[in-house]
Amino acid sequence: MLTPSDIPAPDTAADDPRLGHWLAANRSAEGARAVLIGFPSDEGVRRNGGRSGAADGPAAIRRALYKLTPDAEHPGAFTDLLDRTADLGDIPVTGFVETDQQALGEVVAPLLADGIVPVILGGGHETSFGHFLGYAGAEQDVEILNWDAHADVRPLKDGLAHSGSPFRQALEHPSGRCTRYMVAGLQPHSTARAHLDVIDEWGGEVVWRRSLTEVRIRSIAIGLTEPTLATFDLDAVEAASAPGVSAPNIGGLPADLWLYAAYEMGRSPLVRSMDVVELNPAFDVDGRTARLAALTVWHFLKGLAARG
């Protein structure tokens, strides 16, 4: 059972509604087109040697997201989507990564089976393997598109999952449901050659950070051919815009390209779900990373609304 969010709707005038007015009221997946789910786990980050704090990410994302307004450029489509978007709350985590990932998968699977788009708020990047387990549980094949500075295909540590292993786990999962892996935004100074070999071995694709432009992002989106899980690791973004992450990134993506990627993922009918991960509020500055994470979700929803 999910734990309902206790983030209240913002107190604003009737003529100035915010997303929280919809999300704080909509708590059921029945009739929903999209749902929010929090995964407040960072044990995988600790196991991977990162700095703890991402467990507080879902609450920080909600606080920032609830304050945003609907899309003023296309209010009709966006508010229609909000009418069918629910915030289901958080997965109750135990601190044992594997158990918590399984619990997330068990929540995601029936949503996918019903054609609902899950939007998952992490948490460390261990979130994404639990997210993938939803596809395995629903018996649906999926490609994974990871917007990230790191490949996250490390082996398990002493047999245990962590925030650096989710996509190797997905590729090696006995279900065979992960059919392809792509990582976009990869940094050469943050990538071991052995990790590229893993991606090559499984027939995946790497797009380096220096190659990402609006044109390239658009080509990635329109080049999708199979159902896709999109995952957004905030440490792919330049540290000035995203200081509050588990592993800050100098020379990362500018925020505008990052948000454009979120919009394009939302707009693609082949993207069936998304997550945003690695927000670490303990190291944030002026809430800027939380706001970036919230805007990532907002732009994804804007794209989803544009699907019609």
C-alpha positions as semicolon CSV with decimal commas, in nm:
position;residue;x (nm);y (nm);z (nm)
1;M;0,000;0,000;0,000
2;L;0,124;0,347;-0,089
3;T;0,168;0,619;0,172
4;P;-0,030;0,929;0,064
5;S;0,169;1,250;0,026
6;D;0,110;1,509;0,297
7;I;0,223;1,801;0,079
8;P;-0,074;2,043;0,083
9;A;-0,210;2,236;-0,212
10;P;-0,067;2,590;-0,220
11;D;-0,289;2,868;-0,091
12;T;-0,350;3,082;-0,400
13;A;-0,634;3,281;-0,556
14;A;-0,906;3,108;-0,757
15;D;-0,782;3,278;-1,075
16;D;-0,424;3,160;-1,013
17;P;-0,445;2,778;-0,979
18;R;-0,136;2,567;-0,924
19;L;-0,067;2,202;-0,998
20;G;-0,112;2,122;-0,632
21;H;-0,482;2,201;-0,658
22;W;-0,519;1,899;-0,885
23;L;-0,251;1,670;-0,746
24;A;-0,339;1,711;-0,379
25;A;-0,700;1,625;-0,460
26;N;-0,651;1,342;-0,710
27;R;-0,537;1,030;-0,521
28;S;-0,684;0,744;-0,724
29;A;-0,555;0,581;-1,042
30;E;-0,911;0,508;-1,153
31;G;-0,969;0,689;-1,482
32;A;-0,620;0,843;-1,470
33;R;-0,400;0,903;-1,770
34;A;-0,086;0,965;-1,561
35;V;0,007;0,909;-1,197
36;L;0,287;1,025;-0,968
37;I;0,460;0,774;-0,740
38;G;0,736;0,856;-0,495
39;F;1,027;0,621;-0,423
40;P;1,206;0,771;-0,119
41;S;1,512;0,545;-0,123
42;D;1,881;0,630;-0,120
43;E;2,025;0,311;0,028
44;G;2,143;0,227;-0,324
45;V;2,337;0,555;-0,333
46;R;2,502;0,472;-0,001
47;R;2,594;0,126;-0,131
48;N;2,749;0,291;-0,439
49;G;2,963;0,526;-0,230
50;G;2,755;0,839;-0,300
51;R;2,633;1,102;-0,056
52;S;2,305;1,020;0,113
53;G;1,999;1,244;0,102
54;A;1,808;1,143;-0,212
55;A;1,545;0,970;0,002
56;D;1,406;1,318;0,065
57;G;1,379;1,381;-0,309
58;P;1,012;1,293;-0,368
59;A;0,886;1,535;-0,102
60;A;1,110;1,815;-0,232
61;I;0,997;1,755;-0,590
62;R;0,632;1,764;-0,485
63;R;0,674;2,088;-0,291
64;A;0,821;2,255;-0,600
65;L;0,585;2,089;-0,848
66;Y;0,270;2,175;-0,656
67;K;0,358;2,547;-0,681
68;L;0,387;2,552;-1,061
69;T;0,104;2,681;-1,278
70;P;-0,056;2,493;-1,566
71;D;0,090;2,562;-1,910
72;A;-0,016;2,919;-1,994
73;E;0,056;2,866;-2,366
74;H;-0,175;2,565;-2,401
75;P;-0,393;2,573;-2,089
76;G;-0,678;2,360;-2,223
77;A;-0,480;2,047;-2,306
78;F;-0,266;2,079;-1,995
79;T;-0,554;2,122;-1,751
80;D;-0,742;1,839;-1,923
81;L;-0,439;1,621;-1,847
82;L;-0,425;1,746;-1,487
83;D;-0,790;1,645;-1,446
84;R;-0,669;1,290;-1,517
85;T;-0,339;1,298;-1,326
86;A;-0,322;1,156;-0,973
87;D;-0,058;1,163;-0,703
88;L;-0,071;0,816;-0,551
89;G;0,188;0,885;-0,278
90;D;0,509;0,704;-0,186
91;I;0,626;0,345;-0,179
92;P;0,689;0,263;0,190
93;V;1,057;0,171;0,188
94;T;1,229;-0,075;0,420
95;G;1,589;0,025;0,349
96;F;1,652;-0,310;0,181
97;V;1,694;-0,208;-0,182
98;E;1,584;-0,533;-0,344
99;T;1,262;-0,554;-0,143
100;D;1,178;-0,192;-0,212
101;Q;1,247;-0,225;-0,585
102;Q;1,015;-0,524;-0,599
103;A;0,744;-0,323;-0,421
104;L;0,779;-0,042;-0,675
105;G;0,753;-0,289;-0,962
106;E;0,437;-0,436;-0,814
107;V;0,275;-0,091;-0,811
108;V;0,392;0,001;-1,161
109;A;0,292;-0,325;-1,336
110;P;-0,089;-0,289;-1,319
111;L;-0,066;0,077;-1,420
112;L;0,125;-0,018;-1,735
113;A;-0,123;-0,295;-1,804
114;D;-0,403;-0,036;-1,788
115;G;-0,222;0,206;-2,020
116;I;-0,160;0,462;-1,744
117;V;0,169;0,658;-1,759
118;P;0,364;0,627;-1,433
119;V;0,580;0,928;-1,337
120;I;0,815;0,816;-1,062
121;L;0,986;1,058;-0,826
122;G;1,318;0,928;-0,688
123;G;1,515;0,856;-0,485
124;G;1,852;0,732;-0,600
125;H;1,895;0,573;-0,940
126;E;1,814;0,236;-0,787
127;T;1,461;0,367;-0,853
128;S;1,494;0,272;-1,219
129;F;1,538;-0,100;-1,167
130;G;1,223;-0,110;-0,956
131;H;1,058;0,093;-1,232
132;F;1,174;-0,164;-1,490
133;L;1,039;-0,449;-1,277
134;G;0,695;-0,306;-1,347
135;Y;0,743;-0,394;-1,715
136;A;0,866;-0,740;-1,625
137;G;0,563;-0,789;-1,401
138;A;0,328;-0,666;-1,673
139;E;0,504;-0,896;-1,922
140;Q;0,579;-0,601;-2,151
141;D;0,901;-0,555;-2,349
142;V;1,066;-0,216;-2,308
143;E;1,364;-0,016;-2,424
144;I;1,535;0,204;-2,165
145;L;1,651;0,555;-2,247
146;N;1,866;0,702;-1,971
147;W;1,943;1,075;-1,969
148;D;2,255;1,065;-1,754
149;A;2,622;1,155;-1,718
150;H;2,692;0,796;-1,608
151;A;2,620;0,461;-1,770
152;D;2,501;0,294;-1,446
153;V;2,583;-0,057;-1,569
154;R;2,817;-0,145;-1,283
155;P;2,812;-0,499;-1,144
156;L;2,642;-0,572;-0,813
157;K;2,846;-0,516;-0,497
158;D;2,871;-0,832;-0,290
159;G;2,558;-0,949;-0,468
160;L;2,366;-0,635;-0,374
161;A;2,196;-0,382;-0,602
162;H;2,289;-0,015;-0,587
163;S;2,238;0,316;-0,768
164;G;2,511;0,237;-1,022
165;S;2,375;-0,102;-1,129
166;P;2,011;-0,061;-1,244
167;F;2,057;-0,094;-1,618
168;R;2,296;-0,388;-1,603
169;Q;2,033;-0,555;-1,383
170;A;1,762;-0,475;-1,635
171;L;1,967;-0,604;-1,929
172;E;2,053;-0,925;-1,743
173;H;1,707;-0,979;-1,594
174;P;1,586;-1,334;-1,664
175;S;1,257;-1,203;-1,805
176;G;1,444;-1,065;-2,109
177;R;1,200;-0,772;-2,107
178;C;1,469;-0,505;-2,149
179;T;1,526;-0,522;-2,522
180;R;1,765;-0,228;-2,563
181;Y;1,950;0,036;-2,360
182;M;2,055;0,387;-2,463
183;V;2,226;0,647;-2,247
184;A;2,229;1,012;-2,358
185;G;2,441;1,281;-2,191
186;L;2,728;1,049;-2,100
187;Q;3,052;1,218;-1,993
188;P;3,382;1,060;-2,104
189;H;3,552;1,155;-1,778
190;S;3,282;0,972;-1,578
191;T;3,271;0,651;-1,781
192;A;3,486;0,340;-1,759
193;R;3,572;0,167;-2,084
194;A;3,438;-0,155;-1,931
195;H;3,096;0,007;-1,896
196;L;3,093;0,096;-2,266
197;D;3,181;-0,265;-2,338
198;V;2,875;-0,380;-2,144
199;I;2,652;-0,149;-2,347
200;D;2,814;-0,265;-2,673
201;E;2,776;-0,628;-2,572
202;W;2,400;-0,582;-2,534
203;G;2,363;-0,384;-2,859
204;G;2,297;-0,054;-2,685
205;E;2,383;0,301;-2,782
206;V;2,576;0,589;-2,626
207;V;2,519;0,957;-2,702
208;W;2,790;1,174;-2,551
209;R;2,703;1,498;-2,377
210;R;2,893;1,702;-2,639
211;S;2,664;1,562;-2,912
212;L;2,338;1,670;-2,751
213;T;2,164;1,962;-2,920
214;E;1,794;2,028;-2,972
215;V;1,822;1,867;-3,314
216;R;1,989;1,556;-3,172
217;I;1,738;1,531;-2,887
218;R;1,452;1,555;-3,134
219;S;1,610;1,287;-3,353
220;I;1,639;1,056;-3,052
221;A;1,271;1,107;-2,974
222;I;1,144;1,049;-3,327
223;G;1,385;0,756;-3,367
224;L;1,216;0,553;-3,095
225;T;1,056;0,241;-3,239
226;E;0,950;0,041;-2,932
227;P;0,782;0,112;-2,596
228;T;1,029;0,309;-2,387
229;L;1,107;0,379;-2,022
230;A;1,266;0,725;-1,995
231;T;1,477;0,799;-1,690
232;F;1,622;1,139;-1,599
233;D;1,922;1,149;-1,365
234;L;1,963;1,510;-1,251
235;D;2,340;1,476;-1,227
236;A;2,350;1,500;-1,607
237;V;2,281;1,873;-1,569
238;E;2,546;2,141;-1,518
239;A;2,617;2,176;-1,146
240;A;2,520;2,544;-1,140
241;S;2,160;2,443;-1,217
242;A;2,171;2,114;-1,025
243;P;2,396;2,142;-0,720
244;G;2,171;1,923;-0,506
245;V;2,246;1,580;-0,651
246;S;2,435;1,274;-0,537
247;A;2,722;1,342;-0,781
248;P;2,743;1,705;-0,909
249;N;2,849;1,748;-1,271
250;I;3,078;2,023;-1,399
251;G;3,025;2,066;-1,773
252;G;2,689;1,893;-1,776
253;L;2,386;1,971;-1,988
254;P;2,235;2,318;-1,972
255;A;1,893;2,323;-1,813
256;D;1,714;2,429;-2,131
257;L;1,832;2,122;-2,326
258;W;1,747;1,898;-2,032
259;L;1,392;2,034;-2,015
260;Y;1,355;2,006;-2,390
261;A;1,447;1,637;-2,362
262;A;1,177;1,594;-2,096
263;Y;0,922;1,758;-2,324
264;E;1,019;1,538;-2,620
265;M;0,993;1,226;-2,406
266;G;0,646;1,333;-2,295
267;R;0,542;1,403;-2,652
268;S;0,652;1,064;-2,787
269;P;0,367;0,810;-2,781
270;L;0,626;0,534;-2,737
271;V;0,741;0,663;-2,398
272;R;0,518;0,471;-2,157
273;S;0,669;0,591;-1,829
274;M;0,938;0,816;-1,681
275;D;1,132;0,874;-1,364
276;V;1,343;1,161;-1,231
277;V;1,612;1,068;-0,981
278;E;1,910;1,170;-0,767
279;L;1,771;1,494;-0,624
280;N;1,952;1,539;-0,293
281;P;1,784;1,825;-0,101
282;A;2,053;1,816;0,171
283;F;2,298;1,968;-0,078
284;D;2,061;2,189;-0,276
285;V;2,108;2,566;-0,306
286;D;1,800;2,790;-0,293
287;G;1,588;2,491;-0,396
288;R;1,714;2,520;-0,753
289;T;1,764;2,145;-0,809
290;A;1,422;2,066;-0,665
291;R;1,270;2,323;-0,899
292;L;1,463;2,173;-1,192
293;A;1,329;1,827;-1,101
294;A;0,976;1,967;-1,077
295;L;1,016;2,139;-1,414
296;T;1,138;1,810;-1,560
297;V;0,807;1,654;-1,460
298;W;0,617;1,966;-1,577
299;H;0,778;1,953;-1,922
300;F;0,712;1,581;-1,949
301;L;0,345;1,645;-1,868
302;K;0,339;1,929;-2,121
303;G;0,462;1,685;-2,385
304;L;0,212;1,422;-2,272
305;A;-0,069;1,678;-2,304
306;A;0,049;1,752;-2,659
307;R;-0,001;1,389;-2,763
308;G;-0,372;1,459;-2,778
